[in-house]
Amino acid sequence: MRRNKAAVFLALFSIIAVVGIASLRLNKSSPGPLAAVHARLPELAAWNGCAQCHGGLFGSMTQSCFECHKDVAQQVEDGHGLHGAVQRRDGVEAATQCARCHSEHHGEDFAMVHRGSFALAGIADRASFDHVLIGFELLGKHRELACSACHEHADAKVLPEGAKRFTGLARDCAACHEDVHQGRMQRACADCHVQTSFTDVRAPWHDRHLQLTGGHGDVACRACHEKDTAHALELERQSPTTPRACAQCHASPHSDAFARGNAQAANKGIAAACVLCHEASHTSFRDERLVVTPAQHAHAGFVISGPHATVSCAQCHSAELASHALRHPGRSQDACQACHTDPHGGQFAVAGGASTCRDCHRDDSFRPHLFDAERHKETRFELTGHHATLDCAKCHEGDAHGVRRFRGTEHRCDACHRDAHRGYFELREPALKDEAAGTCRRCHDTASFSQGARERFDHGAWTGFALEGAHAAERCETCHRLAVVADEAGRSFGRCSDTFGDVSAAGRTCQPCHVDPHLGRFDREERERVVDGREGCARCHDASSFRSLVRAFDHGQWTGFSLDGSHEKLACTECHDSAARPAAADRGRAVTWGHAKGTACADCHVDPHAGQFEGGGVSDCAKCHRPTRGFSDLVFNHEIHARFKLGEAHRGLACAACHRSERKGEVDFIRYKPLGRACSDCHATRPRPFSRRTSK
């Protein structure tokens, strides 16, 4: 209770103090003279005029300002205009502190709206004031005007009574400019005119129906909106109107099929189908940006596909031609010659000179053509085998003018293929020449020059050399070695002459192909040249094998060394070693048996006499032995062949009684010569000097 009483007392005391202070201040003088605009108002100039601006005892200065300047109060309240912009930027408190920008009590010469006022509002220079802040953008000619051109009192030092410096102007064009249309237009000026010039017009609302760009961008409004017509400018309203179709202004040069087909495909009426190809941004109906899709083009009767899809429109529809009818004559799918020159030089032209291109070519591409092997049967030359896989250009070459020849093409083999045999078979058997196909077909077919040729080729008939025996079993490449690089005729199958020289000059003998393993021994003058009508190797051999002989080999006749006695019983390999490696001179020759070491006994047999009977480096075994029967079959007669006659006294002795065994190096032998012939050489009581001498 005491607290409440104290609070009431404190409140009353405060009120009395404030009233007292206010009374004292009212008696004081003003801080300075008022500005001229306020000083001319009697209510402000009276002794109690301060309260009119400062709000008195219970008011505020802001409320007082807004009481007189209601338009400013409305800007702050609505948040628009210059004061609304300040409020949005600095807040409500800054927008309601009027004295912050408009100070007072500086005398009649002080302007309450000055440079500082604009600076505090965020405008450094009044001349560059952006009217966007107040919701009205100045563009074009308006930006060139001084403020006073629109704001009559912008530069007035003291505003006339009731006048406004910047506010209060209407934004309607007619407020400043004369309405030349005299109110006939249903749209506002700004709907069509811009601030740069009255002659520069716009119609952004026009885009709802047709963008005024491209070809429509520089057309005068009256060209489409003539007076006294249903589409006159004066009748244009804010509410939407029914737009016109292109055909209402422009005559269509297109065929009905083209227009109707595209309209139906796009689910549009034919009058509205133009926009499928022609856009508002195009500068003309021939605008280079115009695009006709292949699907749209097909409705003109010509399907664009394949190579046609890669060419520009101008390549078929020349822009140099003046009229649409000339540029777009309506070509059919079959009229290839309308655009393409005939690369065949009229070879396939029919009545009227037109070429039936589509008989052989597809609609969308000249390649690959449709004239296949089955169609080729209709000609004089059926494509079989390898011919069916070849490109046409292989047989149908171009002439001097680049035209490939199809009609009248030669169908003989030698017309296209070089004779890999260099005319050999033409000269050998002209009677068998096939006039219909040339000589090639006798051995070759169209699958391959090599396939089946070997089976059909009669080697004996065509070369004069029959393949018999081992020759028949050999691979052709044994004699016809394959070349690493084919010749100009494409032949890699070698010729015998390339390997063995001129085989024709050799009389079809073995030597051109086979190296003589006998080193010419059987071709010496003393040998027979012809045996049973056979020459060369055939004198002994047949064609099956060199080991196969046509007759028994006469060793004495052909070698000069007759096989008698023991020699006759020996196998050939006893003297002709088959396992021995051929000598360097024999390598490369077909040597089965090695060459005999010689005809002398010592060539094959070891001398058991350690050279006692050598004469001139040769031992004449036949003086004592009959080698054909055996070395033990002696023909030696001591009385005739030796210098020591045995006589009756020695004839009964065994040979070993006088001829004893000795050793020379690692060889044991019987001593025959030299021996002493004196009696004392054998009959003595002391050791024989000769024996002592020979034992060394």
VOZA-158319 format. One record per residue (C-alpha): x, y, z negated; residue in one letter; residue number from 1. Coordinates in steps of 0.5 Angstrom, whole numbers, plus 2048, in hexadecimal, padded with zeros to 3 digits. Example, Ala and Ser with C-alpha at 12.3 -4.5 7.8 and 13.67 -1.06 7.14 Angstrom:
% residues 2
X/Y/Z/rest/nr
819/7F7/7F0/A/1
81B/7FE/7F2/S/2
% end
This chain:
% residues 696
X/Y/Z/rest/nr
800/800/800/M/1
806/805/7FE/R/2
809/803/805/R/3
803/805/809/N/4
803/80C/805/K/5
80A/80D/807/A/6
809/80B/80E/A/7
803/810/80F/V/8
807/815/80C/F/9
80D/814/810/L/10
809/815/816/A/11
805/81B/814/L/12
80C/81E/813/F/13
80F/81C/819/S/14
809/820/81D/I/15
809/826/819/I/16
811/826/81B/A/17
810/825/822/V/18
80B/82B/822/V/19
80F/82F/81F/G/20
815/82E/823/I/21
811/82F/829/A/22
80E/835/827/S/23
815/838/826/L/24
817/836/82D/R/25
811/839/830/L/26
813/840/82D/N/27
81A/83F/830/K/28
81C/841/837/S/29
81C/83D/83D/S/30
822/839/83F/P/31
822/83D/846/G/32
81E/840/84B/P/33
819/83B/84F/L/34
81B/83A/857/A/35
817/83E/85B/A/36
812/839/85D/V/37
810/838/856/H/38
810/83F/854/A/39
80B/841/858/R/40
806/83D/855/L/41
803/841/84F/P/42
801/83B/84B/E/43
809/839/84A/L/44
80B/841/849/A/45
806/842/843/A/46
809/841/83C/W/47
807/83A/83B/N/48
809/838/842/G/49
80E/833/840/C/50
809/82E/83E/A/51
806/82E/845/Q/52
80D/82B/847/C/53
810/828/841/H/54
809/824/83E/G/55
808/828/838/G/56
807/825/831/L/57
805/81E/834/F/58
807/81E/83B/G/59
80D/81C/83F/S/60
810/820/845/M/61
80F/81B/84A/T/62
808/81B/849/Q/63
808/822/84A/S/64
80C/822/850/C/65
807/81C/853/F/66
801/820/851/E/67
803/826/856/C/68
807/821/85B/H/69
802/81C/85C/K/70
805/819/862/D/71
80B/818/85F/V/72
808/814/859/A/73
804/810/85F/Q/74
80B/80E/862/Q/75
80E/80C/85B/V/76
807/808/85A/E/77
807/805/861/D/78
80F/804/861/G/79
80F/807/868/H/80
812/80D/86B/G/81
818/810/868/L/82
816/810/861/H/83
814/809/862/G/84
81B/807/865/A/85
81E/80A/85F/V/86
81A/806/85A/Q/87
81C/800/85E/R/88
823/801/85E/R/89
824/805/857/D/90
81E/802/853/G/91
817/806/851/V/92
81B/80A/84B/E/93
820/80D/851/A/94
81A/80F/855/A/95
816/812/850/T/96
81B/817/84D/Q/97
81A/81C/852/C/98
81F/821/84E/A/99
824/81C/850/R/100
824/81F/858/C/101
820/825/857/H/102
822/82A/851/S/103
81F/830/84F/E/104
820/837/84C/H/105
826/839/851/H/106
822/83F/853/G/107
81E/841/85A/E/108
824/840/85E/D/109
825/838/85C/F/110
822/833/861/A/111
81F/82D/85D/M/112
820/829/863/V/113
828/829/865/H/114
82D/825/867/R/115
82E/822/860/G/116
827/820/860/S/117
828/81C/866/F/118
82F/819/864/A/119
82C/816/85D/L/120
826/813/862/A/121
82C/80F/865/G/122
82C/814/86B/I/123
833/817/86D/A/124
831/81C/872/D/125
82A/81E/873/R/126
82B/81E/87B/A/127
82C/817/87B/S/128
826/815/877/F/129
824/80E/879/D/130
81C/80F/87A/H/131
81C/807/879/V/132
81C/808/871/L/133
815/80B/872/I/134
812/806/877/G/135
813/80A/87D/F/136
819/809/882/E/137
81C/80E/886/L/138
81E/80C/88D/L/139
820/80F/893/G/140
81E/816/894/K/141
81C/817/88D/H/142
823/816/88B/R/143
825/81C/88F/E/144
820/821/88B/L/145
822/825/885/A/146
81E/824/87F/C/147
81A/82B/880/S/148
818/828/887/A/149
813/824/883/C/150
813/826/87C/H/151
812/82E/87D/E/152
814/830/876/H/153
81A/82B/875/A/154
81F/831/875/D/155
81A/836/871/A/156
81D/839/86B/K/157
816/83A/868/V/158
810/836/86A/L/159
80A/83A/86C/P/160
805/838/867/E/161
801/831/868/G/162
807/82F/86E/A/163
80B/829/86D/K/164
812/829/86F/R/165
813/821/872/F/166
80C/81E/870/T/167
805/81E/872/G/168
807/81D/87A/L/169
803/818/87E/A/170
806/813/882/R/171
801/812/887/D/172
805/814/88E/C/173
7FF/819/890/A/174
800/81D/889/A/175
807/820/88D/C/176
806/81E/894/H/177
800/820/899/E/178
7FC/819/89B/D/179
7FC/819/8A2/V/180
7F7/814/8A3/H/181
7F2/818/89F/Q/182
7F0/812/89B/G/183
7EE/80D/8A0/R/184
7F3/808/89D/M/185
7F1/803/898/Q/186
7F8/802/896/R/187
7FC/806/892/A/188
802/80A/895/C/189
807/806/892/A/190
805/7FF/895/D/191
807/802/89C/C/192
80C/807/89B/H/193
813/808/897/V/194
816/80D/894/Q/195
81C/80E/89A/T/196
817/811/89F/S/197
80F/811/8A1/F/198
811/80E/8A7/T/199
815/808/8A4/D/200
80F/803/8A2/V/201
80F/7FD/89F/R/202
809/7F8/89D/A/203
80C/7F3/898/P/204
805/7F0/897/W/205
805/7EE/89F/H/206
809/7E8/89D/D/207
803/7E5/89A/R/208
801/7E4/8A2/H/209
807/7E6/8A6/L/210
80E/7E8/8A4/Q/211
810/7EE/8A8/L/212
817/7EC/8A9/T/213
81A/7EA/8B0/G/214
816/7EB/8B6/G/215
810/7EE/8B2/H/216
815/7F3/8AE/G/217
816/7F8/8B3/D/218
80F/7F8/8B5/V/219
80B/7FE/8B4/A/220
805/7FD/8AF/C/221
800/800/8B4/R/222
802/7FB/8B9/A/223
7FE/7F5/8B5/C/224
7FA/7FA/8B1/H/225
7F7/7FE/8B7/E/226
7F1/803/8B5/K/227
7EA/801/8B5/D/228
7EC/7FA/8B5/T/229
7EA/7F5/8B0/A/230
7F1/7F5/8AE/H/231
7F2/7FC/8AE/A/232
7F7/7FF/8A8/L/233
7F1/803/8A5/E/234
7EE/7FC/8A4/L/235
7F3/7F9/8A0/E/236
7F1/7F8/899/R/237
7F5/7F5/893/Q/238
7F0/7EF/893/S/239
7F3/7E9/898/P/240
7F0/7E9/89F/T/241
7F0/7E4/8A4/T/242
7F7/7E3/8A7/P/243
7F7/7E3/8AF/R/244
7FA/7DD/8B2/A/245
800/7DE/8B7/C/246
7FC/7DD/8BD/A/247
7F7/7E3/8BC/Q/248
7FD/7E7/8BD/C/249
802/7E3/8C2/H/250
800/7DF/8C8/A/251
803/7D8/8C7/S/252
808/7D5/8CD/P/253
808/7CE/8CB/H/254
804/7C8/8CE/S/255
7FD/7C6/8CA/D/256
800/7BF/8C9/A/257
806/7C2/8C5/F/258
802/7C7/8C1/A/259
7FD/7C2/8BF/R/260
802/7BD/8BE/G/261
806/7C1/8B9/N/262
800/7C4/8B6/A/263
7FD/7BD/8B4/Q/264
803/7BA/8B2/A/265
804/7C0/8AD/A/266
7FC/7C0/8AB/N/267
7FB/7C7/8AD/K/268
7F7/7CA/8B2/G/269
7F9/7CB/8B9/I/270
7F9/7D3/8B8/A/271
7FD/7D2/8B2/A/272
802/7CE/8B5/A/273
807/7D3/8B7/C/274
80A/7D4/8B0/V/275
80D/7CD/8B1/L/276
813/7CF/8B5/C/277
812/7D7/8B5/H/278
814/7DA/8AE/E/279
812/7E1/8AD/A/280
81A/7E3/8AC/S/281
81B/7E1/8B3/H/282
81C/7E7/8B7/T/283
819/7E4/8BD/S/284
816/7DE/8C0/F/285
81C/7DC/8C3/R/286
820/7DD/8BC/D/287
827/7D9/8BC/E/288
824/7D7/8B5/R/289
81E/7D4/8B8/L/290
81E/7CC/8B6/V/291
81A/7C7/8BA/V/292
81B/7C0/8B7/T/293
81B/7BA/8BB/P/294
814/7B8/8B8/A/295
811/7BE/8BA/Q/296
815/7BE/8C1/H/297
812/7B7/8C2/A/298
80B/7BA/8C3/H/299
80E/7BE/8C9/A/300
80E/7B7/8CD/G/301
816/7B6/8CC/F/302
818/7B2/8C6/V/303
81F/7B5/8C3/I/304
824/7B0/8C1/S/305
82B/7AD/8C2/G/306
82F/7B2/8C5/P/307
829/7B7/8C6/H/308
829/7B8/8BF/A/309
830/7BB/8BF/T/310
830/7C0/8C4/V/311
82D/7C7/8C3/S/312
827/7C9/8C6/C/313
82A/7CE/8CB/A/314
82D/7C8/8CE/Q/315
827/7C6/8D1/C/316
823/7CC/8D0/H/317
827/7D2/8D3/S/318
826/7D9/8D0/A/319
828/7DC/8D6/E/320
822/7DA/8DA/L/321
81D/7E0/8D9/A/322
816/7DC/8D8/S/323
814/7D7/8D3/H/324
811/7D3/8D9/A/325
818/7D3/8DC/L/326
81C/7D1/8D5/R/327
817/7CC/8D3/H/328
814/7C8/8DA/P/329
811/7C2/8D6/G/330
816/7BD/8D8/R/331
814/7B6/8D7/S/332
818/7B0/8D4/Q/333
81A/7AD/8DB/D/334
81C/7B4/8DE/A/335
824/7B2/8DC/C/336
826/7B6/8E3/Q/337
823/7BC/8E1/A/338
829/7BD/8DC/C/339
82E/7B8/8DD/H/340
832/7B7/8E4/T/341
832/7B1/8E7/D/342
838/7AD/8E5/P/343
837/7A8/8EA/H/344
837/7AC/8F0/G/345
830/7AA/8F2/G/346
832/7A3/8F2/Q/347
82B/7A1/8EF/F/348
827/7A7/8F2/A/349
820/7A4/8F4/V/350
81B/7A8/8F8/A/351
81B/7AF/8F8/G/352
822/7AF/8F5/G/353
821/7AE/8EE/A/354
825/7A9/8EA/S/355
821/7A4/8E5/T/356
826/7A5/8E0/C/357
821/7A2/8DB/R/358
822/79B/8DE/D/359
829/79A/8DC/C/360
829/79F/8D6/H/361
826/7A0/8CF/R/362
822/7A7/8CE/D/363
826/7A9/8C9/D/364
82D/7A8/8CB/S/365
830/7A6/8D2/F/366
835/7A1/8CE/R/367
835/79C/8CD/P/368
831/79A/8D4/H/369
82C/795/8D4/L/370
82F/792/8DB/F/371
831/78B/8D7/D/372
833/785/8DA/A/373
82C/782/8DB/E/374
82B/788/8DF/R/375
831/787/8E3/H/376
82F/781/8E6/K/377
82B/785/8EA/E/378
831/787/8EE/T/379
836/783/8F2/R/380
83A/782/8EC/F/381
838/77E/8E6/E/382
83B/780/8E0/L/383
83E/77A/8DC/T/384
843/778/8D8/G/385
848/77D/8D6/H/386
845/782/8DB/H/387
83F/782/8D7/A/388
843/786/8D1/T/389
846/78B/8D5/L/390
845/792/8D6/D/391
842/794/8DC/C/392
848/799/8DD/A/393
84C/793/8DE/K/394
849/791/8E5/C/395
846/798/8E7/H/396
84B/79D/8E7/E/397
84A/7A4/8E9/G/398
84C/7A7/8F0/D/399
84F/7AE/8F1/A/400
849/7B1/8EF/H/401
848/7AD/8E8/G/402
842/7AA/8EB/V/403
842/7A2/8E9/R/404
841/79E/8EF/R/405
83B/799/8ED/F/406
838/797/8F3/R/407
83C/794/8F8/G/408
842/791/8F3/T/409
846/78C/8F6/E/410
845/785/8F2/H/411
84B/781/8F4/R/412
850/780/8EF/C/413
856/783/8F2/D/414
852/789/8F3/A/415
853/78B/8EB/C/416
858/786/8E9/H/417
85F/786/8EC/R/418
862/77F/8EE/D/419
866/77D/8E8/A/420
869/777/8ED/H/421
86C/77D/8F2/R/422
868/779/8F8/G/423
86B/773/8F7/Y/424
865/76F/8F7/F/425
862/773/8FD/E/426
868/771/901/L/427
869/76A/8FF/R/428
861/767/900/E/429
85E/76D/905/P/430
859/767/907/A/431
856/767/900/L/432
855/76E/8FF/K/433
84E/770/8FC/D/434
84B/776/900/E/435
845/777/8FC/A/436
849/778/8F5/A/437
851/778/8F7/G/438
856/773/8F6/T/439
855/774/8EE/C/440
84F/770/8ED/R/441
852/769/8F0/R/442
856/769/8E9/C/443
853/76E/8E4/H/444
84C/770/8E2/D/445
849/776/8DF/T/446
84A/775/8D8/A/447
852/775/8D8/S/448
858/774/8DD/F/449
85B/76F/8D8/S/450
854/76B/8D6/Q/451
854/765/8DA/G/452
859/767/8DF/A/453
85E/762/8DD/R/454
858/75C/8DE/E/455
856/75F/8E5/R/456
85D/760/8E7/F/457
860/75B/8EC/D/458
868/75C/8EB/H/459
86A/757/8F0/G/460
865/75A/8F5/A/461
867/761/8F4/W/462
86E/761/8F2/T/463
871/75B/8F6/G/464
873/758/8EF/F/465
86F/753/8EC/A/466
86E/752/8E5/L/467
870/74B/8E3/E/468
872/747/8DD/G/469
875/74C/8D8/A/470
874/752/8DC/H/471
86C/751/8DB/A/472
86D/750/8D4/A/473
871/757/8D3/E/474
86D/75D/8D1/R/475
86D/762/8D7/C/476
871/767/8D3/E/477
877/762/8D3/T/478
879/764/8DA/C/479
874/76B/8DA/H/480
877/76E/8D4/R/481
872/774/8D2/L/482
875/77B/8D2/A/483
875/77F/8CC/V/484
872/785/8D1/V/485
86D/784/8D6/A/486
86F/786/8DD/D/487
86B/78B/8E1/E/488
865/786/8E3/A/489
864/784/8DC/G/490
868/77E/8DC/R/491
86C/77B/8D6/S/492
86C/774/8D9/F/493
873/773/8DC/G/494
876/771/8E2/R/495
87B/76B/8E3/C/496
87F/770/8E7/S/497
880/775/8E1/D/498
883/76F/8DD/T/499
886/76A/8E2/F/500
887/76F/8E8/G/501
885/76D/8EF/D/502
882/766/8EE/V/503
880/766/8F5/S/504
887/766/8F8/A/505
889/760/8F4/A/506
885/75B/8F7/G/507
880/75A/8F1/R/508
886/756/8EE/T/509
887/756/8E6/C/510
88D/75A/8E6/Q/511
88A/761/8E6/P/512
886/75F/8E0/C/513
88B/75A/8DD/H/514
892/75B/8DB/V/515
896/755/8DE/D/516
898/751/8D7/P/517
89D/74D/8DC/H/518
8A1/753/8DE/L/519
8A1/752/8E5/G/520
8A4/74B/8E4/R/521
89F/748/8E9/F/522
89F/74D/8EE/D/523
8A6/74C/8F0/R/524
8A7/74A/8F7/E/525
8A9/743/8F6/E/526
8A2/742/8F3/R/527
89C/740/8F7/E/528
898/746/8F9/R/529
891/742/8FA/V/530
88F/73C/8F7/V/531
889/738/8F9/D/532
887/73F/8FC/G/533
887/743/8F6/R/534
88C/748/8F5/E/535
88F/74C/8EF/G/536
88D/74A/8E8/C/537
888/746/8EB/A/538
88D/741/8ED/R/539
88D/73E/8E6/C/540
887/741/8E2/H/541
880/742/8E3/D/542
87B/748/8E1/A/543
879/744/8DB/S/544
87F/745/8D7/S/545
887/746/8D8/F/546
887/73F/8D4/R/547
883/73B/8D9/S/548
887/739/8DF/L/549
884/737/8E5/V/550
88A/732/8E6/R/551
88F/72E/8E2/A/552
895/733/8E1/F/553
89B/730/8E5/D/554
8A1/732/8E0/H/555
8A6/731/8E5/G/556
8A3/734/8EB/Q/557
8A1/73B/8E8/W/558
8A7/73B/8E3/T/559
8AD/737/8E6/G/560
8AD/733/8E0/F/561
8AA/72C/8E0/S/562
8A7/729/8DA/L/563
8AA/722/8DA/D/564
8AB/71D/8D5/G/565
8AA/71F/8CE/S/566
8A9/726/8D1/H/567
8A3/723/8D4/E/568
8A0/721/8CE/K/569
8A0/727/8CA/L/570
89B/72C/8C9/A/571
89B/733/8CC/C/572
89C/736/8C5/T/573
8A2/732/8C4/E/574
8A6/737/8C9/C/575
8A1/73D/8C9/H/576
89F/73F/8C2/D/577
898/741/8C2/S/578
899/744/8BB/A/579
89F/748/8BC/A/580
89E/750/8BD/R/581
89F/752/8C4/P/582
8A5/756/8C6/A/583
8A4/75D/8C7/A/584
8A4/75C/8CE/A/585
89E/758/8CE/D/586
89A/75C/8C9/R/587
894/75E/8CD/G/588
894/758/8D1/R/589
88F/752/8D0/A/590
895/74D/8CE/V/591
892/747/8CA/T/592
898/743/8CA/W/593
89F/746/8C9/G/594
8A5/746/8CE/H/595
8A9/740/8CE/A/596
8B0/741/8CB/K/597
8B4/73F/8D2/G/598
8B5/739/8D6/T/599
8BC/737/8D3/A/600
8BC/732/8CD/C/601
8BF/736/8C8/A/602
8B9/73B/8C9/D/603
8B5/736/8C6/C/604
8B9/732/8C2/H/605
8BE/733/8BD/V/606
8C5/731/8BF/D/607
8C7/72B/8BA/P/608
8CF/72B/8BD/H/609
8D0/732/8BA/A/610
8D2/735/8C1/G/611
8D7/72F/8C3/Q/612
8D5/72F/8CA/F/613
8D3/736/8CB/E/614
8D6/738/8D2/G/615
8D5/740/8D3/G/616
8D1/740/8CE/G/617
8CC/73B/8D0/V/618
8CC/733/8CE/S/619
8CA/72E/8D4/D/620
8C6/729/8D0/C/621
8C5/725/8D6/A/622
8CC/723/8D7/K/623
8CB/71E/8D1/C/624
8C3/71E/8D0/H/625
8BD/71C/8D4/R/626
8B9/722/8D0/P/627
8B2/720/8D4/T/628
8B2/719/8D0/R/629
8B6/71B/8C9/G/630
8BD/71D/8C7/F/631
8BE/716/8C5/S/632
8BE/714/8CC/D/633
8C5/715/8CE/L/634
8C8/715/8D5/V/635
8CF/717/8D2/F/636
8D5/712/8D4/N/637
8DB/712/8D0/H/638
8DF/710/8D6/E/639
8DD/715/8DB/I/640
8DB/71B/8D7/H/641
8E0/71B/8D2/A/642
8E8/71C/8D2/R/643
8E9/716/8CE/F/644
8E8/70F/8D1/K/645
8E5/70A/8CC/L/646
8E8/704/8CF/G/647
8E7/6FD/8CC/E/648
8EA/6FF/8C5/A/649
8E5/705/8C3/H/650
8DF/703/8C7/R/651
8DC/6FF/8C2/G/652
8DD/704/8BC/L/653
8D7/708/8BA/A/654
8D7/70F/8BC/C/655
8D7/711/8B5/A/656
8DE/70E/8B4/A/657
8E1/713/8B8/C/658
8DC/719/8B8/H/659
8DB/71B/8B0/R/660
8D6/720/8AD/S/661
8D9/727/8AB/E/662
8D6/72D/8A9/R/663
8D6/734/8AC/K/664
8D3/739/8A7/G/665
8CC/736/8A5/E/666
8CC/732/8AB/V/667
8CE/72A/8AB/D/668
8D0/728/8B2/F/669
8D4/722/8B5/I/670
8DB/724/8B8/R/671
8DB/722/8BF/Y/672
8E0/727/8C2/K/673
8E6/729/8C1/P/674
8E9/722/8BF/L/675
8F0/71F/8BF/G/676
8F1/71A/8C4/R/677
8F8/717/8C1/A/678
8F8/711/8BE/C/679
8FB/714/8B8/S/680
8F5/719/8B7/D/681
8F1/713/8B5/C/682
8F5/70E/8B3/H/683
8FA/710/8AD/A/684
8FC/70F/8A6/T/685
8FB/716/8A4/R/686
8F6/71B/8A4/P/687
8F5/71D/8AB/R/688
8F7/724/8AD/P/689
8F1/725/8B2/F/690
8EC/722/8AC/S/691
8EF/727/8A7/R/692
8EF/72D/8AD/R/693
8E8/72C/8AE/T/694
8E5/72B/8A7/S/695
8E7/732/8A6/K/696
% end
